[in-house]
Amino acid sequence: MSERGVPSVALTQESVFASAEAQDLLALLRAWAEPASEGRLRSALASELFGLDAARLLARVDDEPAWEAQLAANAEDHRRWREHGFMAAWRGFFGRERLAERLLPLPDGERRLTNLAHLAELLQRESEERQGMAPLLAWFEGRVADPPGGEEALLRLESDAALVKIVTIHTSKGLQYPVVFCPFLWDGKLDAKDPAFWRFRRDGASWLAPDSVAGDDVRLLARSETLAEKLRLLYVALTRAQYRQYLAWGWVQGMATAALSWLLHGRDSHTLPELEQLALNPATLEADLATLLAAHAGEIGRLDASPLTLRLAPPEHAEAALAAQPFTRKLYTPWRVASFTSLTAAAHAAPAQAEAPDHDRGALTLAEEDAARLDRFAFPRGARAGTCLHAMLERVDFAADDDTLRAAAVEQLERAGFALHWQDAALDMLRRTLAVPLDDGVRLADVPAGRRLVELEFTLPVERLDVAALVGVLTDPANGLAAPLRDAAAALDFYRVVGYLKGFIDLVCEANGRWYLVDYKSNHLGHDAAYHREALLASVAREHYYLQYLLYCVALRRYLAVRGLDFGQCFGGVRYLYLRGLTAEGGGVWRDLPGERLIERLDALFA
């Protein structure tokens, strides 16, 4: 009706506490009640009360001065509420945010302002009985969660202007209007689809019968009772007009059992089955209406509606193939569960995935030059091969003999779908991994099961982690990271993280009173002597493994701290084992002992 320029209002039994404005006002009051909660303020800013679109909202949150100003304004509203009462705070906010000026031009702006004024009035009245913010907020939260009825809570008219009032027949009981339009009296539906119960009357008493036991007689009684109720409502509808009543009438499928059908066309039908047998069609409707008009000439008139004609223009490109427009924009939310994988996804030009135990990247490949070889350098490469090798090391007893190790290797090769001719290469890598020296007198083969933590999972809460802050710590020479690793860190790029940082450490073990952080890498760097320190340094920088083990160090530091252990005193260092290049002399092992200053600075970033 608004599109036709006809001002109107819907009068319903809906509670003002069920309106969208109630939800918005509740978010605002929650922010006022706890001015130190930035999360509550952000929720309030997302409401219609502030009128911010997504871009402006993000700009306000990210702009430090603007955000500080917003926090200060919220704190001032809190003070006004505490010292002068709710209405003083509301009026101050209403004027500062220019709500009337901003909402009134909207199509439903008058409705919104009326609801807000109504809610403010109810809150002010209740505040006289409930002293303090917490009791009033609790009362309002309860009303919004379970909107009550009653005259006070019913939606009010927007204004006293002359409006067309849209009402249900139930709502119109006891009211009168100069002119009434009834457009939907042709509805003949008498039962719900798949009802659970049937309500009917028999011998002057009301009954309720489950559908599973209701027979045809019960269903007929229930449908007849519904028709009787519709007749009573029809009486209400036809007696609301003071001067003129308009009824929309014409043939519609299923209209035979409508209450107005009985009044106009079925007065001789005394039961519902007789009414259902009426042969209504456009011709019989025309004849019955002509008889009615002749009998009440001057009292009842007829207005023929113009036929509805829908003309659709032919498509300009009838033969064009249609396709959905591709969605290219990135969706971003600062709150997330981040990981080493997601923080370095941009560097690897790969989509970030949910964190899982870290295995090597890449599709399964076999180098052509290794086709005739079945040693550790020719062993399949890629993520599936890395997962297979990790599974072997997760499940074997480090002190097991060769037969037990071979059985474990065969089992995992079969699970991963690799040919068993790779078992010798896998066994060779297992032996080398367990025998390689991690430190003076320290080998994995000598670490008992009770001194090992396999696939140690951690989840660190992150208040706010920005890439600039992280890069600043990593690239500061005073923090002790090697120059190639600092250069690699400068290229890090990721969205701000708010939420959690999650990861899995392949192995944490304790030997000779020292704790070691061990990670297995199946990366193929070449043959034999290709796993020297410079090559490992290049790999750690290229794959950003330094960031991975620094995150692990932060997690291990906290793990040890809650057990009363000083990380700086008992940490033996990082050992990244490149499985293909391990030697008895310690080749193929990347060793690092990050400084305590660096780990402390990183730990502070997550606080």
LOGUTI-178411 format. One record per residue (C-alpha): residue number from 1; x, y, z. Coordinates in Angstrom, 1 decimal. Each point is the difference from the previous one (the first is absolute). Last residue first. Layout:
<recs>
REC   num        x        y        z
REC   NUM        X        Y        Z
...
</recs>
This chain:
<recs>
REC   num        x        y        z
REC   607     48.1    -12.2     25.9
REC   606      1.0     -1.4     -3.4
REC   605      2.7      2.6     -0.8
REC   604      1.5     -0.5      3.5
REC   603      0.9     -3.6     -0.8
REC   602      1.9      1.2     -3.1
REC   601      2.0      2.5      2.1
REC   600      0.8     -2.7      2.6
REC   599      1.1     -2.4     -2.7
REC   598      2.4      2.5     -1.5
REC   597      1.4      1.1      3.4
REC   596      0.5     -3.7      0.9
REC   595      2.3     -0.5     -3.0
REC   594     -1.0     -2.7     -2.5
REC   593      2.2     -3.1      0.1
REC   592      0.2     -1.4     -3.5
REC   591      1.0     -3.2     -1.6
REC   590     -0.9     -1.2     -3.4
REC   589      0.9     -3.7     -0.3
REC   588      0.9     -1.5     -3.4
REC   587      3.5     -0.9      1.1
REC   586      0.5     -1.1      3.6
REC   585      3.1     -2.2     -0.5
REC   584     -2.1     -3.2     -0.3
REC   583     -1.8      1.6     -3.0
REC   582     -3.4      1.4     -0.7
REC   581     -0.8      1.2     -3.5
REC   580     -3.3     -1.6     -0.9
REC   579     -1.6      0.6      3.4
REC   578      0.7      3.8      0.2
REC   577     -0.2      0.1      3.8
REC   576     -0.8      3.4      1.5
REC   575      1.5      0.2      3.4
REC   574     -0.8      3.0      2.2
REC   573      1.8      0.6      3.2
REC   572      0.9     -1.5      3.4
REC   571     -2.5      2.0      2.1
REC   570      0.6     -0.5      3.7
REC   569      1.3      3.3      1.3
REC   568     -1.8      2.4     -2.4
REC   567     -3.3     -1.9      0.2
REC   566     -0.1      0.2      3.8
REC   565     -2.0     -2.9      1.3
REC   564     -2.9      0.3      2.6
REC   563     -2.4     -2.2     -1.9
REC   562     -2.1      3.0     -1.2
REC   561      3.2      1.5     -1.3
REC   560      0.9     -3.2     -2.0
REC   559     -3.1      0.2     -2.2
REC   558      0.3      3.8     -0.3
REC   557      3.6     -0.3     -1.3
REC   556     -1.1     -2.9     -2.3
REC   555     -2.7      2.2     -1.6
REC   554      2.4      2.8     -0.5
REC   553      2.6     -2.4     -1.4
REC   552     -2.6     -1.5     -2.4
REC   551     -0.6      3.5     -1.4
REC   550      3.8      0.4     -0.4
REC   549      0.0     -3.4     -1.7
REC   548     -2.5      1.0     -2.6
REC   547      1.4      3.4     -0.6
REC   546      3.5     -1.4     -0.7
REC   545     -1.7     -2.5     -2.3
REC   544     -0.7      2.9     -2.4
REC   543      0.1     -2.4     -3.0
REC   542      2.7      2.0     -1.8
REC   541      1.8      1.0      3.2
REC   540      0.1     -3.6      1.4
REC   539      1.0     -1.3     -3.4
REC   538      2.8      2.5     -0.5
REC   537      1.3     -0.8      3.5
REC   536     -0.1     -3.7     -0.8
REC   535      2.0      0.6     -3.1
REC   534      2.6      2.1      1.9
REC   533      0.2     -2.7      2.7
REC   532      0.7     -2.9     -2.4
REC   531     -2.8     -2.2     -1.3
REC   530      1.2     -0.2     -3.6
REC   529      2.9     -2.3      0.9
REC   528     -1.9     -3.2     -0.8
REC   527     -2.6      0.9     -2.6
REC   526     -2.4      2.9     -0.6
REC   525     -2.2      2.2      2.2
REC   524     -3.0     -2.3      0.3
REC   523     -2.1      1.1      2.9
REC   522     -1.0     -2.8      2.4
REC   521      0.1      2.2      3.1
REC   520     -0.4     -1.4      3.5
REC   519     -0.3      2.5      2.9
REC   518      1.8     -0.2      3.4
REC   517     -0.2      2.5      2.9
REC   516      2.4     -1.1      2.7
REC   515     -0.2      0.2      3.8
REC   514      3.2     -0.4      2.1
REC   513      0.3     -2.0      3.2
REC   512      2.2     -2.6     -1.6
REC   511     -2.7     -0.7     -2.6
REC   510     -3.5      1.4     -0.2
REC   509     -2.1     -0.3     -3.2
REC   508     -2.4      2.2     -1.9
REC   507     -1.1     -1.5     -3.3
REC   506     -2.0      0.8     -3.1
REC   505     -1.3      3.3      1.5
REC   504     -3.6      0.7     -1.0
REC   503     -1.5      3.5     -0.4
REC   502     -2.7      2.5      0.9
REC   501      0.0      3.8      0.3
REC   500     -3.2      1.3      1.4
REC   499     -2.4      3.0     -0.3
REC   498      1.0      3.3     -1.6
REC   497      2.4     -0.2     -2.9
REC   496      0.8      2.9     -2.4
REC   495      0.2     -1.1     -3.6
REC   494      3.1     -1.5     -1.3
REC   493      3.3      1.0     -1.7
REC   492      3.5     -1.2      0.8
REC   491      2.7      1.3     -2.4
REC   490      2.1      1.7      2.8
REC   489      0.2     -3.5      1.6
REC   488      2.1     -1.3     -2.9
REC   487      2.6      2.7      0.5
REC   486      0.1     -0.6      3.7
REC   485      0.5     -3.7     -0.7
REC   484      2.9      0.7     -2.3
REC   483      1.5      2.4      2.7
REC   482     -0.2     -2.6      2.8
REC   481     -2.4      0.8      2.8
REC   480      1.6      1.6      3.1
REC   479     -2.6      2.3      1.5
REC   478      2.4      3.0     -0.3
REC   477     -0.1     -0.5     -3.8
REC   476     -3.7      1.1      0.0
REC   475     -1.5     -1.8     -3.0
REC   474     -2.1     -2.5      2.0
REC   473     -1.4      2.6      2.5
REC   472     -1.0      2.5     -2.7
REC   471     -1.4     -2.7     -2.2
REC   470     -2.4     -1.1      2.8
REC   469     -1.1      3.6      0.7
REC   468     -0.5      0.7     -3.7
REC   467     -1.9     -3.2     -0.5
REC   466     -2.5      0.9      2.7
REC   465     -0.9     -2.3      2.8
REC   464     -2.8      1.1      2.4
REC   463     -1.4     -1.8      3.1
REC   462      1.4     -3.4     -1.0
REC   461     -0.9     -3.0      2.2
REC   460      2.5     -2.9     -0.6
REC   459     -1.2     -3.5     -1.0
REC   458      2.5     -2.8      0.3
REC   457      0.2     -3.6     -1.3
REC   456      3.0     -2.2      0.8
REC   455      0.4     -2.4     -2.9
REC   454      2.0     -2.4      2.2
REC   453      1.2      1.0      3.5
REC   452      3.0     -2.1      0.9
REC   451      1.7     -0.7      3.4
REC   450     -2.3     -2.9      1.0
REC   449      0.7     -1.7     -3.3
REC   448      3.7     -0.3      0.7
REC   447      2.6      2.2     -1.8
REC   446      3.0     -2.1     -1.0
REC   445     -1.0     -0.6     -3.6
REC   444     -0.7      3.7     -0.3
REC   443      3.7      0.7      0.4
REC   442      1.7      2.2      2.6
REC   441      3.6     -0.5      1.1
REC   440      1.2      3.4     -1.1
REC   439     -3.0      1.4     -1.8
REC   438     -2.6     -1.1     -2.6
REC   437      2.3     -2.9     -1.2
REC   436     -1.6     -2.0     -2.8
REC   435     -0.9     -3.5      1.1
REC   434     -3.9      0.1      0.0
REC   433     -0.2      2.0     -3.2
REC   432      2.6     -2.1     -1.8
REC   431     -1.8     -3.2      0.9
REC   430     -3.3      1.3     -1.1
REC   429      1.4      1.4     -3.3
REC   428      1.6     -3.4     -0.8
REC   427     -3.3     -1.8      0.8
REC   426     -1.8      2.3     -2.4
REC   425      2.5     -0.7     -2.8
REC   424     -0.1     -3.7      0.7
REC   423     -3.9      0.1      0.0
REC   422     -0.2      1.8     -3.4
REC   421     -0.5     -3.3     -1.9
REC   420     -3.2     -0.3      2.0
REC   419     -1.9      2.2     -2.5
REC   418     -1.6      3.1      1.5
REC   417     -3.8      0.2      0.7
REC   416      0.3      2.0      3.2
REC   415     -1.4     -2.8      2.2
REC   414      2.3     -2.5     -1.7
REC   413      3.1      2.2      0.6
REC   412     -1.2      0.5      3.6
REC   411     -0.1     -3.8      0.7
REC   410      3.3     -0.7     -1.8
REC   409      1.8      2.7      2.0
REC   408     -1.3     -1.4      3.3
REC   407      1.0     -3.5     -0.9
REC   406      3.5      1.3     -1.0
REC   405      0.4      1.7      3.3
REC   404     -1.0     -3.2      1.9
REC   403      2.5     -2.0     -2.0
REC   402      2.7      2.6      0.4
REC   401     -0.2      0.0      3.8
REC   400     -2.1      2.4      2.0
REC   399      1.5      2.6      2.4
REC   398     -1.9      2.9     -1.6
REC   397     -3.3     -1.9      0.3
REC   396     -1.8      0.8     -3.2
REC   395     -3.3      1.8     -0.4
REC   394      0.7      3.7     -0.5
REC   393      3.2     -0.8     -2.1
REC   392     -1.9     -2.2     -2.4
REC   391     -2.9      2.5     -0.3
REC   390      2.4      2.8     -0.7
REC   389      1.5     -2.0     -2.9
REC   388     -3.5     -0.6     -1.5
REC   387     -1.0      3.6      0.4
REC   386      3.1      1.2     -1.8
REC   385     -0.7     -2.4     -2.9
REC   384     -3.5      1.3     -0.3
REC   383      1.1      3.6      0.2
REC   382      2.6     -0.2     -2.8
REC   381      3.0     -2.2     -1.0
REC   380      0.3     -3.7     -0.7
REC   379      3.3     -1.6      1.2
REC   378      2.7      0.6     -2.6
REC   377      2.3      1.6      2.6
REC   376     -0.7     -2.7      2.5
REC   375      1.0     -2.8     -2.3
REC   374     -1.9     -1.8     -2.7
REC   373      1.8      1.1     -3.1
REC   372     -0.8     -0.7     -3.6
REC   371     -2.6      2.8     -0.2
REC   370      2.2      2.4      1.8
REC   369      0.8      2.1     -3.1
REC   368     -3.7      0.3     -0.7
REC   367     -0.8      1.5      3.4
REC   366     -3.1     -1.6      1.6
REC   365     -2.8      2.3      1.0
REC   364     -2.9      0.1      2.5
REC   363     -1.5      3.5      0.1
REC   362      1.5      2.6      2.2
REC   361      0.4      1.1      3.6
REC   360      1.8     -1.8      2.9
REC   359     -1.8     -1.0      3.1
REC   358     -1.1      2.1      2.9
REC   357     -2.7     -1.6      2.2
REC   356     -3.2      1.8     -1.0
REC   355     -0.8      3.7     -0.2
REC   354     -3.1      1.0     -2.0
REC   353      1.0      1.1     -3.4
REC   352      1.5      3.2     -1.5
REC   351     -0.2      0.2     -3.8
REC   350      3.3     -0.4     -1.7
REC   349      2.4      2.5     -1.5
REC   348      2.8     -1.3      2.3
REC   347      0.8      3.4      1.5
REC   346     -3.7      0.8      0.3
REC   345     -0.7     -3.2      2.0
REC   344      2.7      0.9      2.6
REC   343     -2.3      1.1      2.8
REC   342     -2.6     -2.6     -1.0
REC   341      2.4     -3.0      0.3
REC   340      1.7      1.3      3.2
REC   339     -3.5      0.1      1.5
REC   338     -3.1      2.2      0.4
REC   337     -3.3     -0.7      1.7
REC   336     -2.1      3.0     -0.9
REC   335     -1.2      3.5      1.0
REC   334      1.3      2.6     -2.4
REC   333     -2.7     -0.8     -2.6
REC   332      0.8      0.0     -3.7
REC   331     -1.9     -1.0     -3.1
REC   330      2.2      0.4     -3.1
REC   329     -1.6      1.5     -3.0
REC   328      0.0     -2.2     -3.1
REC   327     -3.6     -1.3     -0.3
REC   326     -0.6     -1.3     -3.5
REC   325     -3.2      1.3     -1.6
REC   324     -2.4     -2.9     -0.5
REC   323     -0.4     -1.2     -3.5
REC   322     -2.5      0.6     -2.8
REC   321      0.6     -1.2     -3.6
REC   320     -1.4      2.6     -2.4
REC   319     -2.7     -1.3     -2.4
REC   318     -2.7      2.4      1.0
REC   317      2.3      3.0      0.0
REC   316     -2.3      3.0      0.2
REC   315     -2.6     -1.9      2.0
REC   314     -3.6      0.5     -1.2
REC   313     -1.8      2.7      1.9
REC   312     -2.5     -1.4      2.5
REC   311     -3.6      1.2     -0.1
REC   310     -2.2     -0.8      2.9
REC   309     -3.6      0.9     -0.4
REC   308     -2.3      0.0      3.0
REC   307     -3.6      0.5     -1.0
REC   306     -1.5      3.2      1.3
REC   305     -2.1     -0.6      3.1
REC   304     -3.7      0.3     -0.5
REC   303     -1.7      2.1      2.7
REC   302     -3.3     -1.2      1.2
REC   301     -2.5      1.8      2.2
REC   300     -2.1     -1.1      3.0
REC   299     -2.5      2.3      1.8
REC   298     -1.6      1.7     -3.0
REC   297     -1.4     -3.2     -1.4
REC   296      0.0     -2.7      2.7
REC   295     -2.0     -2.8     -1.7
REC   294      1.4      0.8     -3.4
REC   293      3.5      0.0      1.3
REC   292     -0.4     -3.4      1.7
REC   291     -1.5     -1.6     -3.1
REC   290      2.9      1.4     -2.1
REC   289      2.5     -1.3      2.5
REC   288     -1.5     -3.5     -0.2
REC   287      0.0      0.0     -3.8
REC   286      3.6      1.2     -0.2
REC   285      1.2     -2.5      2.6
REC   284     -1.7     -2.8     -1.9
REC   283      1.7      1.0     -3.2
REC   282      3.5      0.4      1.5
REC   281     -0.2     -3.5      1.5
REC   280     -1.4     -1.5      3.2
REC   279     -1.5     -3.4     -0.1
REC   278     -0.9     -0.3      3.6
REC   277      0.8     -3.5      1.3
REC   276      2.2      1.3      2.8
REC   275     -2.9      1.9      1.4
REC   274     -2.1     -3.2      0.2
REC   273      2.9     -1.8      1.7
REC   272      0.3      3.0      2.5
REC   271     -3.6     -0.3      1.1
REC   270     -3.2      2.2     -0.5
REC   269      0.6      1.1     -3.6
REC   268     -3.0      2.1     -1.1
REC   267      1.8      3.2      0.8
REC   266      2.9     -1.1     -2.3
REC   265      0.7      2.8     -2.4
REC   264      0.5      3.3      1.7
REC   263      0.1     -0.9      3.7
REC   262      1.5     -3.5     -0.5
REC   261      2.6      1.4     -2.4
REC   260      0.7      2.8      2.6
REC   259      1.1     -2.7      2.5
REC   258      2.4     -1.6     -2.4
REC   257     -0.7     -3.6     -0.7
REC   256     -0.6      0.4     -3.7
REC   255      3.0      2.2     -0.5
REC   254      2.4     -2.9     -0.9
REC   253      1.0      1.5     -3.3
REC   252     -0.9      3.7     -0.2
REC   251     -3.0      1.5     -1.7
REC   250     -0.6      3.6      0.8
REC   249     -0.4      2.3      3.0
REC   248      1.9      2.9      1.4
REC   247     -2.3      1.6      2.6
REC   246     -0.3      3.8      0.6
REC   245     -2.0      1.3      3.0
REC   244     -1.4      3.6      0.3
REC   243     -1.2      2.4      2.7
REC   242      0.7     -1.2      3.5
REC   241      1.9     -3.2     -0.9
REC   240      0.9     -2.6      2.6
REC   239     -3.1     -2.3     -0.4
REC   238      1.1     -2.2     -2.9
REC   237      3.3     -1.0      1.5
REC   236     -1.5     -1.0      3.3
REC   235     -2.7     -2.1     -1.7
REC   234      2.7     -1.6     -2.1
REC   233      1.8     -0.9      3.2
REC   232     -3.0     -1.8      1.3
REC   231     -0.3     -1.8     -3.3
REC   230      3.6     -1.0      0.1
REC   229     -0.5     -1.5      3.5
REC   228     -2.9     -2.1     -1.4
REC   227      2.2     -1.1     -2.9
REC   226      2.6     -1.1      2.5
REC   225     -2.6     -2.0      2.0
REC   224     -1.1     -1.7     -3.2
REC   223      3.6     -1.0     -0.7
REC   222      0.2     -1.5      3.4
REC   221     -3.3     -1.8     -0.3
REC   220      1.0     -1.4     -3.4
REC   219      3.4     -1.1      1.3
REC   218     -1.7     -1.8      2.9
REC   217     -2.4     -1.8     -2.3
REC   216      2.8     -1.0     -2.3
REC   215      1.9     -1.7      2.8
REC   214      2.5      1.5      2.3
REC   213      2.4     -2.5      1.6
REC   212      3.3      1.0     -1.5
REC   211     -1.1      3.7     -0.3
REC   210     -0.2      0.2      3.8
REC   209     -3.5      1.1      1.2
REC   208     -0.8      3.1      2.0
REC   207     -3.6      0.4      1.3
REC   206     -2.2      2.9      1.0
REC   205     -3.4     -0.8      1.6
REC   204     -3.5      0.9     -1.1
REC   203     -0.9     -3.5     -1.2
REC   202      3.1      0.0     -2.3
REC   201      2.3      2.8     -0.8
REC   200      3.2     -0.2     -2.0
REC   199      3.8      0.5      0.2
REC   198      2.1     -2.3     -2.2
REC   197      3.6     -0.7      1.0
REC   196      3.5     -0.5     -1.6
REC   195     -1.1      1.8     -3.2
REC   194      1.6     -1.2     -3.3
REC   193     -0.9      3.2     -2.0
REC   192     -2.4      2.2      1.9
REC   191     -3.7     -0.2     -0.4
REC   190     -2.9      2.2     -1.2
REC   189      1.4      1.8     -3.0
REC   188     -2.7      2.0     -1.8
REC   187      1.8      3.3     -0.4
REC   186     -2.4      2.3     -2.0
REC   185     -0.2      2.6      2.7
REC   184      3.4      1.5     -1.0
REC   183     -0.5      3.6     -1.2
REC   182     -2.2      1.4      2.8
REC   181      0.0      3.8     -0.4
REC   180     -1.6      2.2      2.8
REC   179     -1.1      3.6     -0.1
REC   178     -0.8      2.2      2.9
REC   177      1.6     -2.3      2.5
REC   176     -1.4     -1.7      3.2
REC   175      1.7     -2.0      2.7
REC   174     -1.4     -2.6      2.5
REC   173      1.8     -2.8     -1.8
REC   172      2.4      1.4     -2.6
REC   171      3.0     -2.0      1.4
REC   170     -1.7     -3.3     -0.7
REC   169     -0.8      1.0     -3.6
REC   168      3.6      0.9     -0.6
REC   167      0.9      3.6     -0.4
REC   166      1.5      2.3     -2.6
REC   165     -0.8      3.6      0.9
REC   164      0.0      2.6     -2.8
REC   163      1.6      3.0      1.6
REC   162     -1.3      3.5      0.8
REC   161      2.8      1.3      2.3
REC   160     -0.1     -0.7      3.7
REC   159      3.5     -1.4     -0.1
REC   158      2.1     -3.3     -0.2
REC   157     -2.8     -2.0      1.5
REC   156      1.1     -2.0      3.0
REC   155      1.3     -3.5      0.2
REC   154     -1.5     -1.9      3.0
REC   153      2.1     -0.1      3.2
REC   152     -2.3      2.2      2.1
REC   151     -3.1     -1.7     -1.1
REC   150      1.1     -3.4      1.2
REC   149      2.2     -2.7     -1.5
REC   148      3.5     -0.9      1.0
REC   147      3.0     -0.5     -2.2
REC   146      2.2     -2.9      1.2
REC   145      3.6      0.7     -0.7
REC   144     -0.6      3.7     -0.5
REC   143     -1.9      0.2      3.3
REC   142      2.6     -2.0      1.9
REC   141      2.8      2.2     -1.4
REC   140     -1.9      3.1      1.1
REC   139     -0.4     -1.3      3.6
REC   138      3.7     -0.9      0.2
REC   137      1.0      3.4     -1.3
REC   136     -2.2      1.7      2.6
REC   135      1.4     -2.1      2.8
REC   134      3.7      0.5     -1.1
REC   133     -0.2      3.7     -0.6
REC   132     -1.2      1.1      3.5
REC   131     -3.4      0.5      1.7
REC   130     -2.9     -2.0     -1.3
REC   129     -3.4      1.5      0.7
REC   128      0.6      3.5     -1.5
REC   127      2.1     -1.7     -2.7
REC   126     -3.1     -1.8     -1.2
REC   125     -1.6      3.3     -1.1
REC   124      3.2      1.1     -1.7
REC   123      0.3     -3.3     -1.8
REC   122     -3.7      0.1     -1.2
REC   121      0.4      3.5     -1.3
REC   120      3.3     -0.8     -1.7
REC   119     -1.7     -3.0     -1.7
REC   118     -2.9      2.2     -1.3
REC   117      2.4      2.6     -1.2
REC   116      2.0     -2.6     -1.8
REC   115     -3.1     -1.6     -1.5
REC   114     -1.3      3.3     -1.2
REC   113      3.4      0.9     -1.5
REC   112      0.1     -3.3     -1.9
REC   111     -3.6      0.4     -1.4
REC   110      0.7      3.5     -1.1
REC   109      3.1     -1.2     -1.8
REC   108     -1.7     -2.7     -1.9
REC   107      0.8      1.3     -3.5
REC   106      3.1      1.8      1.4
REC   105      0.0      3.8      0.1
REC   104     -0.9     -0.1      3.7
REC   103      3.0     -2.1      1.1
REC   102      3.0      2.4     -0.5
REC   101     -1.6      3.2      1.2
REC   100     -1.8     -1.7      2.9
REC    99      3.2     -1.9      1.1
REC    98      2.3      3.0      0.0
REC    97      2.8     -2.1      1.7
REC    96      0.7      2.7      2.5
REC    95     -3.7      0.8      0.5
REC    94     -1.2     -3.5      0.7
REC    93      3.1     -0.8      2.1
REC    92     -0.6      2.9      2.3
REC    91     -3.7     -0.8      0.2
REC    90      0.8     -3.7      0.8
REC    89      2.5      0.9      2.7
REC    88     -2.5      2.4      1.7
REC    87     -2.8     -2.6     -0.4
REC    86      2.0     -2.7      1.7
REC    85      0.8      1.8      3.2
REC    84      2.1      3.0      1.1
REC    83      3.2     -1.4      1.7
REC    82      0.2     -3.6     -1.4
REC    81     -1.7      0.7     -3.3
REC    80      2.1      3.1     -0.5
REC    79      3.2     -1.8      0.8
REC    78     -0.7     -2.8     -2.3
REC    77     -0.8      2.4     -2.8
REC    76      3.4      1.7      0.7
REC    75      1.7     -3.4     -0.2
REC    74     -1.6     -0.6     -3.4
REC    73      1.2      3.4     -1.2
REC    72      3.6     -0.8      1.2
REC    71      0.0     -3.4     -1.7
REC    70     -1.1      1.7     -3.3
REC    69      2.7      2.6      0.4
REC    68      2.6     -2.8      0.5
REC    67     -1.3     -1.8     -3.1
REC    66      0.3      3.2     -2.1
REC    65      3.6      0.6      1.3
REC    64      1.0     -3.7     -0.7
REC    63     -1.6     -0.3     -3.4
REC    62     -0.6     -3.7     -0.4
REC    61     -3.4     -0.1      1.8
REC    60     -1.2      3.2     -1.8
REC    59      1.2     -1.2     -3.4
REC    58     -1.7     -3.4      0.5
REC    57     -3.3      1.7      0.8
REC    56      0.3      2.4     -2.9
REC    55      0.6     -2.9     -2.4
REC    54     -2.8     -2.2      1.4
REC    53     -2.6      2.7      0.0
REC    52     -0.5      2.2      3.0
REC    51     -3.5      1.2      1.1
REC    50      0.8      0.4      3.7
REC    49     -3.4     -1.1      1.3
REC    48     -0.4     -2.5     -2.9
REC    47      2.2     -2.5      1.9
REC    46      3.6     -0.9     -0.9
REC    45      1.3      2.7      2.4
REC    44     -1.8     -1.8      2.9
REC    43      1.9     -3.3     -0.7
REC    42      3.3      1.9     -0.2
REC    41     -0.8      1.6      3.4
REC    40     -0.7     -3.4      1.5
REC    39      3.3     -1.3     -1.3
REC    38      1.9      3.0      1.3
REC    37     -1.0     -0.8      3.5
REC    36      1.3      2.7      2.3
REC    35     -3.3      2.0     -0.2
REC    34     -1.9     -2.9      1.6
REC    33     -3.6      1.2      0.6
REC    32      0.1      2.4     -2.9
REC    31      1.0     -2.8     -2.4
REC    30     -2.8     -2.2      1.3
REC    29     -2.4      3.0     -0.3
REC    28      0.9      0.4     -3.7
REC    27     -0.5     -3.6     -0.8
REC    26     -3.4      0.1      1.7
REC    25     -0.9      3.0     -2.0
REC    24      0.8     -1.8     -3.3
REC    23     -2.0     -3.1      1.0
REC    22     -3.0      2.2      1.1
REC    21      0.2      1.9     -3.3
REC    20     -0.2     -3.3     -1.9
REC    19     -3.5     -0.5      1.5
REC    18     -1.0     -2.8      2.4
REC    17      0.0      2.3      3.0
REC    16     -2.5      2.2     -1.8
REC    15     -2.5     -2.8      0.3
REC    14     -1.9     -1.2     -3.0
REC    13     -3.8      0.1      0.3
REC    12     -0.2      1.7     -3.4
REC    11     -1.0      3.3     -1.5
REC    10      1.8      0.4     -3.4
REC     9      0.3      3.7     -1.0
REC     8     -0.8      1.7     -3.3
REC     7      0.9      3.1     -2.1
REC     6     -1.2     -0.5     -3.6
REC     5      2.6      1.2     -2.5
REC     4     -0.4     -3.1     -2.2
REC     3      3.5     -1.2      1.0
REC     2     -1.1      0.5      3.7
REC     1     -2.9     -2.3     -0.7
</recs>
